[in-house]
Amino acid sequence: MKNYTILFMMLAVCCVQCQSEVDGPVSQGYELELTRSDTLYDDLMSAIQKGAVISDPFKLKNVYIKDLKLHVEVSYGGGCEKHRFEIVWPDAIIMIYPPQFSVILNHNSNGDACEAWLTETIVIDLKDSPLGFSDDAINSMHITVINGSNADETVSN
């Protein structure tokens, strides 16, 4: 009987331990920075074209504009630290009709070693400073988002 008690206790510990691993890592959310700078944009584009990795890894899944906001769906590994995303916009955007331009999305995982696979939708108000686009421009614009960790991965709305 003593052996069954010990076996039951070991089984209970294993079940509790497995459950906590499943529920353990939880997204801490993300911080977002918008940067509008021709110099930084040009420097990053040059680095990307030379094959440099300028960002922690992530996957671009989808990009769309809704309610005058740019929605960028990303997936990345982590779950224990707050991640930071930066979108670098060129300063000079040629407003041809429809407006078409590229932005660079970078990711900083803050050293997050957790292994959960997280999906977030980054939302950018296109009317807000430093962007300040008009409603008409937003509704017709075509934005290509370039993945700073994998230049071959771009997604457009």
Backbone as CSV, one residue per row, in Angstrom:
resi,resn,N_x,N_y,N_z,CA_x,CA_y,CA_z,C_x,C_y,C_z
1,MET,0.818,-1.191,0.000,0.000,0.000,0.000,0.864,1.257,0.000
2,LYS,1.996,1.197,0.706,2.902,2.326,0.778,3.451,2.663,-0.613
3,ASN,3.722,1.618,-1.411,4.233,1.831,-2.762,3.206,2.550,-3.632
4,TYR,1.911,2.220,-3.479,0.860,2.895,-4.253,0.752,4.366,-3.873
5,THR,0.932,4.659,-2.596,0.858,6.053,-2.139,1.987,6.866,-2.760
6,ILE,3.187,6.322,-2.754,4.336,7.016,-3.344,4.136,7.172,-4.847
7,LEU,3.654,6.128,-5.516,3.401,6.181,-6.945,2.341,7.245,-7.270
8,PHE,1.267,7.295,-6.471,0.216,8.283,-6.674,0.761,9.701,-6.495
9,MET,1.599,9.918,-5.488,2.170,11.239,-5.238,3.080,11.664,-6.397
10,MET,3.880,10.718,-6.910,4.758,11.044,-8.034,3.943,11.394,-9.278
11,LEU,2.871,10.649,-9.507,2.007,10.921,-10.648,1.352,12.297,-10.510
12,ALA,0.912,12.637,-9.311,0.284,13.949,-9.079,1.276,15.081,-9.323
13,VAL,2.526,14.917,-8.873,3.551,15.938,-9.088,3.812,16.115,-10.577
14,CYS,3.898,15.008,-11.321,4.128,15.086,-12.769,2.982,15.813,-13.460
15,CYS,1.749,15.517,-13.085,0.593,16.174,-13.707,0.592,17.665,-13.437
16,VAL,0.876,18.052,-12.218,0.900,19.467,-11.866,2.036,20.165,-12.603
17,GLN,3.198,19.519,-12.678,4.346,20.107,-13.354,4.065,20.280,-14.843
18,CYS,3.460,19.287,-15.484,3.140,19.403,-16.907,2.127,20.510,-17.145
19,GLN,1.132,20.625,-16.278,0.123,21.659,-16.431,0.749,23.039,-16.335
20,SER,1.684,23.245,-15.420,2.273,24.570,-15.274,3.146,24.924,-16.473
21,GLU,3.742,23.925,-17.137,4.525,24.216,-18.330,3.631,24.665,-19.471
22,VAL,2.440,24.083,-19.591,1.523,24.466,-20.647,1.024,25.884,-20.412
23,ASP,0.689,26.214,-19.165,0.139,27.518,-18.857,1.209,28.555,-18.569
24,GLY,2.476,28.141,-18.438,3.549,29.016,-17.991,3.752,30.281,-18.796
25,PRO,4.430,30.215,-19.946,4.737,31.444,-20.667,3.476,32.114,-21.198
26,VAL,3.323,33.354,-20.909,2.186,34.119,-21.386,2.734,35.416,-21.966
27,SER,2.156,35.840,-23.063,2.615,37.072,-23.683,2.544,38.229,-22.705
28,GLN,3.634,38.971,-22.620,3.675,40.168,-21.792,3.293,41.384,-22.618
29,GLY,2.867,41.142,-23.865,2.526,42.246,-24.744,3.762,42.776,-25.446
30,TYR,3.596,43.925,-26.061,4.696,44.511,-26.805,4.659,46.015,-26.648
31,GLU,5.800,46.619,-26.895,5.902,48.070,-26.975,6.110,48.406,-28.440
32,LEU,5.626,49.567,-28.848,5.744,49.967,-30.244,6.377,51.338,-30.330
33,GLU,7.316,51.456,-31.251,7.938,52.747,-31.521,7.804,53.044,-33.010
34,LEU,7.350,54.246,-33.325,7.275,54.703,-34.712,8.414,55.682,-34.943
35,THR,9.220,55.427,-35.951,10.323,56.313,-36.273,10.175,56.751,-37.718
36,ARG,10.222,58.041,-37.930,10.142,58.571,-39.296,11.435,59.328,-39.560
37,SER,12.328,58.695,-40.333,13.649,59.265,-40.577,14.203,58.708,-41.883
38,ASP,14.493,59.594,-42.827,15.097,59.148,-44.083,16.474,58.539,-43.849
39,THR,17.251,59.143,-42.966,18.619,58.658,-42.705,18.592,57.248,-42.143
40,LEU,17.791,57.016,-41.094,17.712,55.683,-40.500,17.123,54.691,-41.492
41,TYR,16.075,55.080,-42.194,15.445,54.209,-43.184,16.466,53.798,-44.251
42,ASP,17.209,54.771,-44.788,18.212,54.473,-45.819,19.322,53.577,-45.278
43,ASP,19.781,53.837,-44.046,20.826,53.000,-43.434,20.343,51.562,-43.252
44,LEU,19.107,51.400,-42.772,18.563,50.057,-42.569,18.357,49.342,-43.898
45,MET,17.844,50.050,-44.903,17.651,49.434,-46.222,18.985,48.989,-46.811
46,SER,20.024,49.801,-46.638,21.351,49.449,-47.123,21.867,48.188,-46.418
47,ALA,21.680,48.136,-45.109,22.113,46.959,-44.340,21.340,45.711,-44.771
48,ILE,20.032,45.854,-44.960,19.203,44.727,-45.398,19.653,44.231,-46.766
49,GLN,19.920,45.148,-47.695,20.343,44.768,-49.041,21.695,44.066,-49.035
50,LYS,22.513,44.335,-48.009,23.811,43.662,-47.887,23.694,42.344,-47.139
51,GLY,22.457,41.970,-46.732,22.233,40.690,-46.071,22.331,40.733,-44.561
52,ALA,22.459,41.912,-43.980,22.560,42.016,-42.524,21.201,41.715,-41.886
53,VAL,21.228,41.077,-40.734,20.027,40.846,-39.933,19.984,41.956,-38.902
54,ILE,18.959,42.792,-38.967,18.903,43.976,-38.109,17.852,43.844,-37.015
55,SER,17.329,42.639,-36.834,16.210,42.437,-35.922,16.242,41.030,-35.357
56,ASP,15.637,40.850,-34.179,15.411,39.494,-33.676,14.365,38.837,-34.573
57,PRO,14.374,37.501,-34.663,13.480,36.815,-35.599,11.995,36.974,-35.249
58,PHE,11.190,37.056,-36.298,9.734,37.024,-36.201,9.187,36.728,-37.585
59,LYS,7.918,36.426,-37.666,7.252,36.153,-38.945,6.182,37.210,-39.182
60,LEU,6.151,37.737,-40.378,5.070,38.618,-40.813,3.957,37.733,-41.349
61,LYS,2.758,37.924,-40.847,1.661,37.074,-41.283,0.658,37.799,-42.170
62,ASN,0.319,39.040,-41.811,-0.720,39.742,-42.550,-0.595,41.242,-42.306
63,VAL,-0.997,42.026,-43.291,-0.994,43.482,-43.185,-2.281,43.984,-43.820
64,TYR,-2.994,44.845,-43.110,-4.200,45.436,-43.684,-4.500,46.769,-43.004
65,ILE,-5.303,47.582,-43.694,-5.745,48.862,-43.150,-7.223,48.752,-42.853
66,LYS,-7.589,49.136,-41.626,-8.983,49.112,-41.195,-9.185,50.250,-40.215
67,ASP,-10.260,51.004,-40.386,-10.590,52.117,-39.485,-9.434,53.116,-39.368
68,LEU,-8.786,53.405,-40.505,-7.683,54.378,-40.577,-6.464,53.958,-39.759
69,LYS,-6.336,52.652,-39.523,-5.204,52.116,-38.768,-4.552,50.994,-39.571
70,LEU,-3.230,50.935,-39.484,-2.481,49.844,-40.093,-2.398,48.711,-39.081
71,HIS,-2.800,47.521,-39.505,-2.746,46.327,-38.658,-1.673,45.403,-39.238
72,VAL,-0.704,45.049,-38.414,0.383,44.165,-38.844,0.384,42.961,-37.915
73,GLU,0.045,41.805,-38.467,0.001,40.580,-37.666,1.367,39.903,-37.723
74,VAL,1.932,39.650,-36.546,3.258,39.038,-36.439,3.199,37.840,-35.501
75,SER,4.132,36.918,-35.685,4.315,35.799,-34.765,5.779,35.737,-34.377
76,TYR,6.027,35.340,-33.136,7.398,35.281,-32.646,7.467,34.354,-31.429
77,GLY,8.674,33.878,-31.146,8.884,33.047,-29.973,9.133,33.906,-28.752
78,GLY,8.689,33.426,-27.607,8.912,34.174,-26.366,7.810,33.918,-25.380
79,GLY,7.428,34.964,-24.666,6.330,34.854,-23.720,6.682,35.246,-22.310
80,CYS,7.961,35.482,-22.029,8.358,35.814,-20.659,8.793,37.266,-20.496
81,GLU,9.093,37.937,-21.581,9.551,39.325,-21.525,8.682,40.177,-22.444
82,LYS,8.673,41.468,-22.193,7.964,42.393,-23.079,8.826,42.612,-24.318
83,HIS,8.226,42.418,-25.472,8.935,42.583,-26.739,8.706,43.994,-27.260
84,ARG,9.640,44.455,-28.073,9.560,45.813,-28.615,9.616,45.739,-30.143
85,PHE,8.689,46.405,-30.777,8.675,46.503,-32.231,8.881,47.960,-32.612
86,GLU,9.637,48.153,-33.685,9.859,49.492,-34.212,9.540,49.468,-35.704
87,ILE,8.727,50.412,-36.117,8.442,50.578,-37.536,9.153,51.842,-37.987
88,VAL,10.018,51.677,-38.977,10.785,52.812,-39.508,10.166,53.222,-40.836
89,TRP,9.695,54.473,-40.866,9.052,55.057,-42.035,10.033,56.011,-42.706
90,PRO,10.016,56.075,-44.039,10.812,57.119,-44.689,10.179,58.478,-44.394
91,ASP,11.003,59.484,-44.273,10.518,60.838,-44.007,9.756,61.386,-45.207
92,ALA,10.343,61.182,-46.370,9.733,61.696,-47.596,8.909,60.586,-48.234
93,ILE,7.611,60.746,-48.173,6.705,59.782,-48.792,6.064,60.485,-49.980
94,ILE,6.283,59.932,-51.153,5.729,60.530,-52.357,4.252,60.162,-52.418
95,MET,3.421,61.158,-52.400,1.986,60.932,-52.343,1.375,60.859,-53.744
96,ILE,1.885,59.924,-54.556,1.242,59.648,-55.833,-0.073,58.940,-55.523
97,TYR,-0.942,58.817,-56.500,-2.193,58.129,-56.224,-2.176,56.766,-56.871
98,PRO,-2.413,55.719,-56.150,-2.510,55.696,-54.688,-1.117,55.735,-54.066
99,PRO,-1.002,56.297,-52.847,0.303,56.342,-52.175,0.858,54.930,-51.986
100,GLN,2.124,54.734,-52.364,2.773,53.428,-52.235,4.151,53.631,-51.631
101,PHE,4.453,52.889,-50.573,5.770,52.988,-49.954,6.023,51.769,-49.077
102,SER,7.287,51.615,-48.687,7.701,50.507,-47.826,8.101,51.040,-46.463
103,VAL,7.880,50.221,-45.445,8.350,50.500,-44.091,9.109,49.270,-43.614
104,ILE,9.974,49.465,-42.633,10.769,48.362,-42.089,10.291,48.094,-40.679
105,LEU,10.000,46.826,-40.384,9.567,46.429,-39.045,10.689,45.647,-38.379
106,ASN,11.127,46.151,-37.227,12.171,45.488,-36.439,11.584,44.978,-35.137
107,HIS,12.218,43.942,-34.607,11.753,43.281,-33.386,12.921,43.137,-32.419
108,ASN,12.691,43.502,-31.166,13.672,43.306,-30.100,13.000,42.441,-29.045
109,SER,13.489,41.225,-28.861,12.868,40.279,-27.936,13.315,40.485,-26.492
110,ASN,14.220,41.417,-26.249,14.762,41.658,-24.897,15.324,40.388,-24.272
111,GLY,15.933,39.548,-25.105,16.581,38.332,-24.612,15.617,37.260,-24.140
112,ASP,14.367,37.315,-24.546,13.344,36.354,-24.116,13.699,34.957,-24.630
113,ALA,13.962,34.034,-23.703,14.348,32.676,-24.077,13.176,31.700,-23.998
114,CYS,11.999,32.167,-23.642,10.841,31.279,-23.571,10.469,30.809,-24.968
115,GLU,9.768,29.679,-25.037,9.536,29.042,-26.326,8.087,29.049,-26.789
116,ALA,7.225,29.811,-26.143,5.842,29.893,-26.630,5.853,30.583,-27.988
117,TRP,4.927,30.197,-28.866,4.809,30.848,-30.170,3.616,31.786,-30.085
118,LEU,3.893,33.078,-30.129,2.880,34.102,-29.908,2.507,34.791,-31.210
119,THR,1.262,35.170,-31.320,0.793,35.952,-32.455,0.125,37.204,-31.913
120,GLU,0.550,38.345,-32.415,0.014,39.637,-31.983,-0.336,40.436,-33.233
121,THR,-1.270,41.350,-33.083,-1.559,42.300,-34.146,-1.130,43.677,-33.662
122,ILE,-0.124,44.207,-34.314,0.376,45.545,-34.004,-0.530,46.530,-34.740
123,VAL,-1.050,47.513,-34.016,-1.978,48.470,-34.607,-1.355,49.866,-34.550
124,ILE,-1.296,50.516,-35.714,-0.699,51.846,-35.817,-1.757,52.806,-36.346
125,ASP,-2.039,53.849,-35.595,-2.984,54.876,-36.026,-2.283,55.755,-37.061
126,LEU,-2.728,55.682,-38.298,-2.068,56.401,-39.383,-2.373,57.896,-39.387
127,LYS,-3.294,58.322,-38.565,-3.595,59.746,-38.453,-2.758,60.401,-37.354
128,ASP,-2.172,59.570,-36.493,-1.408,60.078,-35.351,-0.047,60.609,-35.786
129,SER,0.489,61.496,-34.989,1.843,61.995,-35.194,2.804,60.849,-34.903
130,PRO,3.893,60.659,-35.595,4.491,61.532,-36.592,3.978,61.286,-38.011
131,LEU,2.936,60.463,-38.170,2.481,60.114,-39.512,1.500,61.144,-40.060
132,GLY,0.372,61.309,-39.413,-0.572,62.354,-39.750,-1.112,62.347,-41.171
133,PHE,-1.428,61.168,-41.718,-1.983,61.086,-43.063,-3.449,61.506,-43.060
134,SER,-3.936,61.963,-44.193,-5.355,62.304,-44.330,-6.168,61.021,-44.498
135,ASP,-7.472,61.113,-44.256,-8.358,59.957,-44.402,-8.306,59.397,-45.819
136,ASP,-8.338,60.288,-46.828,-8.309,59.839,-48.227,-7.014,59.105,-48.548
137,ALA,-5.889,59.643,-48.086,-4.594,58.995,-48.331,-4.549,57.624,-47.673
138,ILE,-5.046,57.525,-46.441,-5.024,56.247,-45.710,-5.882,55.208,-46.422
139,ASN,-7.057,55.596,-46.842,-7.976,54.647,-47.471,-7.485,54.125,-48.814
140,SER,-6.550,54.833,-49.456,-6.065,54.387,-50.758,-4.616,53.903,-50.746
141,MET,-3.910,54.054,-49.618,-2.470,53.749,-49.623,-2.173,52.261,-49.690
142,HIS,-1.018,51.995,-50.248,-0.493,50.637,-50.382,0.846,50.594,-49.641
143,ILE,0.890,49.854,-48.532,2.090,49.795,-47.694,2.690,48.402,-47.778
144,THR,3.988,48.335,-48.017,4.723,47.078,-47.957,5.543,47.094,-46.684
145,VAL,5.371,46.064,-45.858,6.127,45.943,-44.615,7.264,44.954,-44.868
146,ILE,8.490,45.394,-44.579,9.689,44.574,-44.766,10.108,44.033,-43.407
147,ASN,10.320,42.734,-43.320,10.750,42.086,-42.084,12.244,42.340,-41.873
148,GLY,12.604,43.053,-40.795,13.992,43.366,-40.500,14.835,42.153,-40.167
149,SER,14.208,41.009,-39.836,14.983,39.814,-39.539,15.087,38.877,-40.739
150,ASN,14.330,39.164,-41.799,14.354,38.340,-42.987,13.888,39.186,-44.167
151,ALA,14.820,39.798,-44.858,14.492,40.750,-45.923,13.702,40.121,-47.061
152,ASP,13.743,38.793,-47.177,12.974,38.123,-48.227,11.487,38.068,-47.881
153,GLU,11.165,38.381,-46.631,9.764,38.296,-46.191,9.162,39.709,-46.139
154,THR,8.299,39.991,-47.087,7.580,41.254,-47.117,6.089,40.941,-47.275
155,VAL,5.262,41.800,-46.708,3.810,41.633,-46.828,3.212,42.994,-47.136
156,SER,2.285,43.022,-48.064,1.618,44.269,-48.451,0.126,44.176,-48.177
157,ASN,-0.479,45.345,-47.999,-1.935,45.340,-47.833,-2.616,45.368,-49.187
